[in-house]
Each structure stands twice: as C-alpha cells, then as structure tokens.
Amino acid sequence: MTGNAQELWTPACRADPRPLYARMRQEARVVRLVEPIQQMPFWLVSRYADVVPLMRDGRLAKDPRKLGEQGRSRFLRFTHEGLARHMLNADPPDHTRLRALVSQAFTPRRVEALRSRVTTLATGLLEAAIARGSVDFIDAFAFPLPVIVIAELLGLPPEDRHPFRDWTRALLVPPADGDPEPVMAASQSFVRYFTTLLERRRTAPGDDLVSAMLAAEEQGDRLRPDELIGMLFLLLVAGHETTVNLLGSGLLALLEHPEQLERLRAERGLMDSAVQELLRYCSPVEMSTARFTVEPTEVCGQVIPAEEMVLAGLMSANHDPEVFAEPERLDVGRTPNKHVALGFGIHYCLGAPLARLEAAVAFELLLERAPRVRLAVAPERLEWRKSAVIRGLEQLPVTFA
C-alpha cells in the first residue's frame, strides 16, 4: 500500500479514520507514511497481531539518543531537551528505574483511595455545567477534572493549571506551517515552570509526588535534574490528556448509540466494562509513541532501514475484526475485551487505573444527574483535533435541558 499521509490528516479522516485503517490492515502489514506538517517519515503497523509484538520488541529503541547524530537531530528537532528524559523515551534499565520511582503512586489500591476526591470534583463541575444549561463539555468538565486530579497529586497550586492546556496543545498538535517556534515556546514554558517548582519543593517539601521524587533522588536513585523535569512533564501531560479525550469522545459515542446508553443506565454493574469498551472504541491515543530502528530491522516482513521511526496503530488494532467481533459496534458489555488503547508491555500506561476511575465516576454521575444531556450541534459539525497520535474533539457542545 502506498501511504497517503494527506488522507490520514484530512478533516474527513480525522472525523473517522477507521475506513482508512481497514484498508491498511487488508493491504499491508506495515506502511510507510510521511507526516505532512513536520515532513517526518514513519512506519505504521496496523494489525492487532502485529501491534502487540511490536510494543514488546526489544530490538526497537524508545530512546532516540541511541541513534546517530543525524537521527537524533531529526527526531528531537521539535522537542525541548529539557522535556525529553522520561520513561516513555527510555529503555531498560533507565525505564525500569524511572518507572519504579512513580509506580507506587498509581497502584489500583492508591488510585481507589482517590475515588471520593474525584467524585467531589466531578460533582461540582457537573452541577456547574448543568446550571448553565448548555456548555462545551470539554472545557467545562472533560479538561478540568483530570487536570485538577493530576495537579493535586503532583502538588501544583490550583491557580497554576490554567496555562497547561495551551502549552500541551502546542506540543501535541504542531502548527500547520511547520514553524517550530510555538512548540519550543511551550516547551520552554514547561521547563521554566517545573524548574521553579522543583526549587520551591526542595526548600519546602510537601505531601505530594514532586516531593516524593525529590526525596527518592536524595536517597541515591540517581534521578538527574533533566529526568526530574522530563518525568514531571510526562506525568502532567499523560495524566490528563488521555482522560480528556476519553471523556469527550466517550460521551459522544454514548449519545450516538442511545441503546447502549440506556443499557448502561439500566445495568450500572456494566460501568467498568463500558469504560473498557469506550477505551477500545474511541481509542483516545490513536497511535503509540515512537520506537526507532537502531540498525536495519525486519518488522512485519519488511526490512526497515536504520534510524527510522515505527509506530503502533492502536486505534486500528482496536478495530481489527480478527480480534474483535463486530468491531465497529459499541457494546458496553463486550467481553473479552483485550484492547490496546493504553499500550502494552513495559510501556503500558502507568496511569491506566486513574484514567479508568475518572471515567467511571464521570459517566456514573452523568447517568444519575444529567439524564437529558444531548448534543447541541449536529455530529457532522464537530471538529476533531488534527493530531493522528492523540484522538479527541476540539469542543463538544451539549445541552442539559
């Protein structure tokens, strides 16, 4: 198959990329595409049977610094050095060390202890939205809920969270003209912010994850300053971005499938299953983060040259009919449901339990307190984000009347 990057990034494909992924799965196990804004070439693996082994393939590197100078500069040209040193860009043993420093904060037991706080926050946000009558659900609920939760875990002052959305947007969706300046400006803003925060926490530690990471550093875990900043950046962005898109796209999916919404309303015990199905169906992370060939490497029968980027098509795999019966059908009771929406292997999303908890609380409250929530615009008028890595809506206008 000849990769048509322009088709992948068209508004029609952003609204529904599933037909294109179906063609990819049928025609080739791996296809080479060129991202049109940054002109970045990459190889995309689309079949579930290939995606899962790819995400645990030790021959492929996560750290672009393992590449030669030309490869490093090509892949890091839109990335501030101060944000690049985190566990998603790391291979063992660095990945093992970095993940161990924060994994205890995201165990299912510790996350469950957050349920009361998440419920309180979600209730306040939803009541405020209902009182207004009609809102952009993303702005009024889907964004503030997870960003407040992760900010509190990290110990960030509430008033500091407001710029995060713009900075994150600039990093995840580069400008259409390919100008790196907005990306670098947002990166520098994050670096300055976290540098100042770390200085404050060193002199006045608190009961938060930033202070815990600093304490671990002092106990000899060899957490370098650039790793501290990179990990804080990852935790903040990954700690809210996926959930924002899951909440927005998930509500849209339920509104577009009223029979499934009513089934969930009648069978509340299906909530955990429904969240897993919304993760599969909506795939808030459309493609995995990058892996790199350090040397020529055979992937899915194709020899990929050295210093090339390989991505796993998570949304494509989640809609593969070889694994999921009637994959285009939303089924809140689907079982088994071995989706890869949150990755696979050692780089599986650390915050998965928190994302699932936030989604379950949010949808339970919507069922209970907003039984008449409706789309305020025709579905075809909705605008999807231009990124093919992160999948989500720009806005979701709804009414509660």
Buried (B, 14 or more C-beta within 10 A) or exposed (E): BEBBBEEBBBEEBBEEBBEBBBBBBEEBBBBBBBBEBBEBBBBBBBBBBBBBBBBEBEEBBBBBBEBEEEBBEBBBEBBBEBBBBBBBBBBEEBBEBBBEBBEEBBEEEEBEEBEEBBBEBBBEBBEEBBEEEBBBBBBBBBBBBBBBBBBBBBBBEEEEBEEBBEBBBBBBBBEEEEEBEBBBEBBBBBBEBBBEBBEEBEEEBEEBBBBBBBEBBEEEBEBEEBBBBBBBBBBBBBBBBBBBBBBBBBBBBBBEBEEBBEBBBEEEEBBEBBBBBBBBBBBBBBBBBBBBBBEEBEBBEBEBEEBBBBBBBBBBBBBBEEBBEEBEEBBBBBEEBBBBBBBBEBBEBBBBBBBBBBBBBBBBBBBEBBEEBEBBEEEEEBEBBBBBBBBBBBBBBBBBE
